Amino acid sequence: MSRRLQSIPRPTSGAPVHAMTPTILARRDVVTVLVGAPFDAWYDQWMLQIDAADDAADPAGVDYFDDAVRMLEPAALGLATAALRAHLDAHQAEYAAAGVTLLVEPLVPQDDEIVCLLGVLETMHENGEGWREDGELSFIETVEQYALMVPAYRDDALPFPIDIFAPGDPFFSAVDQATVFGNATLADVTAHPEQYALVDVQVTALYAHLALLARDDDEASASDVALTA
């Protein structure tokens, strides 16, 4: 993604000077973050409060499941955003050496877009079924799939070791503070999926180089003029 900035008018004398438009080089990606928290305990606490209110008001047949999920989703999103920000802060020296600044921001859901997959849903239905469509992966299967993404798709030209998050990486484990996770984490996710979530957040990468793009009346090409900020 790039944003066009207004060129600054400069005084001219003699031969005409063609104005150039500096453009920030940037990209915005979505990364899926694995977070761990007592989501099952929070859900149980929520339901105890709701049950107490129901006993007092006696509203028969009210289902508060969706409300509980809407409560857990922003909590998971906050955990994922904070964990990835902490990771980026811890590796500022590596990012600065590579000429990149990484910014983390929540991914706000649009309409029916799903930005958070809670493992606790697996334990709320018999045999983990009933809430997924046919052919969809289970939560554990989805975690296993994401675990393989960074080693498989990482650009070899990027100057970062595999455990440090890099622009374009599709997955980050907040549990391990790394782009991959060990056997112990996977074993715990398998044993206790109700305590984990996969959350989508946005990461914007700003590069230290500015490209000067020629206006329509300039014969120079963008590749002819590149400046370092």
C-alpha positions in Angstrom: 0.0 0.0 0.0 1.3 3.5 -0.8 0.1 6.9 -0.1 0.7 9.8 -2.6 2.0 13.0 -0.9 1.7 16.4 -2.4 5.0 17.6 -4.0 6.5 20.8 -2.5 6.6 23.6 -5.1 10.2 24.8 -5.8 11.2 28.1 -7.4 12.4 27.7 -10.9 14.9 29.6 -13.0 16.3 28.9 -16.4 15.4 25.4 -17.6 12.1 24.1 -16.4 12.3 21.7 -13.4 9.8 18.8 -13.4 8.2 18.3 -10.0 8.3 14.9 -8.4 5.9 13.3 -5.9 7.5 11.5 -3.0 5.7 8.2 -2.1 6.0 6.3 1.1 6.9 2.7 0.5 4.7 0.6 2.8 2.6 -2.6 2.9 -0.2 -3.7 5.2 -0.6 -7.4 6.0 -2.9 -9.6 8.1 -1.1 -11.9 10.5 -2.8 -14.6 12.6 -1.6 -14.7 16.2 -1.9 -17.6 18.6 -2.8 -16.4 22.1 -3.3 -18.3 25.3 -5.7 -17.3 28.2 -8.2 -18.9 30.5 -11.0 -18.4 28.0 -12.9 -21.3 29.4 -12.8 -19.9 32.9 -13.9 -16.5 31.6 -16.8 -18.1 29.8 -17.9 -20.1 32.9 -17.8 -16.9 35.0 -19.9 -15.1 32.4 -22.5 -17.9 32.4 -22.7 -17.9 36.2 -23.5 -14.3 36.2 -26.1 -14.7 33.5 -27.6 -17.7 35.2 -28.0 -15.6 38.4 -29.7 -12.9 36.5 -32.0 -15.4 34.8 -33.0 -16.9 38.1 -34.0 -13.4 39.3 -35.8 -12.3 36.1 -36.9 -15.8 34.9 -36.5 -15.1 31.1 -37.1 -18.6 29.8 -35.2 -19.8 26.7 -32.7 -16.9 26.4 -29.4 -18.0 24.8 -26.4 -15.9 25.8 -23.8 -17.9 23.9 -23.3 -15.2 21.2 -23.0 -12.5 23.8 -20.3 -14.6 25.6 -18.3 -15.0 22.3 -18.6 -11.2 21.7 -17.1 -10.7 25.1 -14.2 -13.1 24.5 -13.3 -11.8 21.1 -12.1 -8.3 22.0 -10.1 -9.8 24.9 -8.3 -12.2 22.6 -7.7 -9.3 20.1 -6.2 -7.1 22.8 -3.9 -10.0 23.9 -2.7 -10.6 20.4 -2.1 -7.0 19.6 -0.1 -6.4 22.8 2.0 -9.5 22.4 3.0 -8.7 18.9 3.8 -5.1 19.8 6.0 -6.4 22.6 7.8 -8.6 20.2 8.4 -5.8 17.7 9.7 -3.5 20.5 12.1 -6.2 21.6 13.6 -6.4 18.1 13.8 -2.7 17.2 17.5 -2.9 16.5 17.0 -5.7 13.9 14.2 -3.8 12.2 16.2 -0.5 12.1 19.1 -2.3 10.6 16.9 -3.6 7.8 15.3 -0.1 7.3 11.8 -1.0 8.3 9.3 0.2 10.9 6.5 -2.2 11.9 3.2 -0.9 13.3 0.6 -3.2 14.8 -3.1 -2.4 14.9 -6.3 -4.3 15.6 -8.2 -5.7 12.7 -11.8 -4.4 13.0 -14.3 -7.0 11.7 -16.5 -6.0 8.8 -20.0 -7.4 8.6 -19.7 -11.1 9.1 -15.9 -11.2 8.9 -14.3 -13.6 11.4 -11.1 -12.1 13.0 -11.0 -14.5 16.0 -11.3 -18.2 16.3 -11.7 -19.4 19.9 -10.6 -22.9 20.8 -13.2 -22.9 23.6 -15.9 -23.4 20.9 -14.5 -26.9 20.4 -15.6 -27.9 23.9 -19.0 -26.2 23.8 -20.4 -28.7 21.3 -20.6 -32.5 21.4 -17.4 -33.9 19.9 -16.4 -30.4 18.8 -19.0 -30.6 16.0 -22.1 -28.6 15.3 -20.7 -25.2 14.8 -18.4 -25.8 11.8 -19.5 -26.2 8.2 -18.7 -29.4 6.4 -15.1 -29.7 5.4 -13.9 -26.9 7.8 -10.8 -27.6 9.8 -11.1 -28.0 13.6 -9.3 -25.5 15.8 -6.4 -27.8 16.5 -6.1 -28.6 12.8 -6.0 -24.9 12.0 -3.3 -24.3 14.5 -1.2 -27.1 13.0 -1.7 -25.6 9.6 -0.6 -22.1 10.7 2.5 -23.6 12.4 3.9 -24.6 9.1 3.2 -21.4 7.2 6.2 -19.2 8.1 8.9 -21.8 7.3 7.1 -22.6 4.1 6.4 -19.1 2.8 9.1 -16.8 4.3 11.0 -14.9 1.7 14.6 -16.1 1.9 15.8 -12.6 1.0 14.5 -11.1 4.3 17.3 -10.4 6.7 15.6 -11.9 9.7 16.0 -15.3 11.5 13.0 -17.5 11.4 12.0 -16.8 15.0 11.7 -13.0 14.5 8.6 -11.6 12.9 9.2 -10.2 9.4 7.0 -8.1 7.0 4.6 -10.5 5.3 4.8 -13.4 7.8 1.3 -14.9 8.1 1.6 -16.3 11.6 3.0 -15.3 15.0 2.8 -17.3 18.3 2.3 -15.0 21.2 2.7 -18.0 23.5 6.3 -18.5 22.3 7.0 -14.9 21.2 8.2 -16.3 17.9 6.9 -17.1 14.4 7.1 -20.8 15.1 6.2 -22.8 18.2 7.6 -25.9 19.8 6.2 -29.3 20.5 5.2 -28.4 24.0 3.0 -25.6 22.8 1.3 -27.8 20.2 0.8 -30.5 22.8 -0.9 -28.1 25.2 -3.1 -26.6 22.4 -4.2 -30.2 21.6 -4.9 -31.0 25.2 -6.5 -27.7 26.1 -7.9 -25.9 23.0 -10.4 -24.1 25.2 -7.5 -22.0 26.5 -6.3 -20.7 23.1 -7.4 -18.5 20.3 -6.3 -17.6 16.8 -6.6 -13.8 16.2 -6.1 -11.8 13.0 -4.4 -8.4 13.4 -3.0 -5.9 10.9 0.7 -5.1 10.6 1.9 -2.1 8.6 5.5 -2.0 7.4 7.0 1.4 6.6 10.3 1.3 4.7 13.1 3.8 5.1 13.3 4.5 1.4 11.2 7.0 -0.4 10.5 6.7 -4.2 10.1 9.9 -6.1 7.4 9.2 -8.7 7.3 11.5 -11.8 4.2 13.4 -12.6 2.6 12.9 -16.0 4.5 15.8 -17.5 7.9 14.4 -16.5 9.8 12.0 -18.7 11.9 10.5 -15.9 10.8 7.2 -14.5 10.4 6.3 -10.9 13.3 4.0 -11.0 15.6 6.9 -12.0 15.2 8.7 -8.7 15.3 6.9 -5.3 16.2 8.7 -2.1 16.9 7.3 1.4 14.9 9.0 4.1 
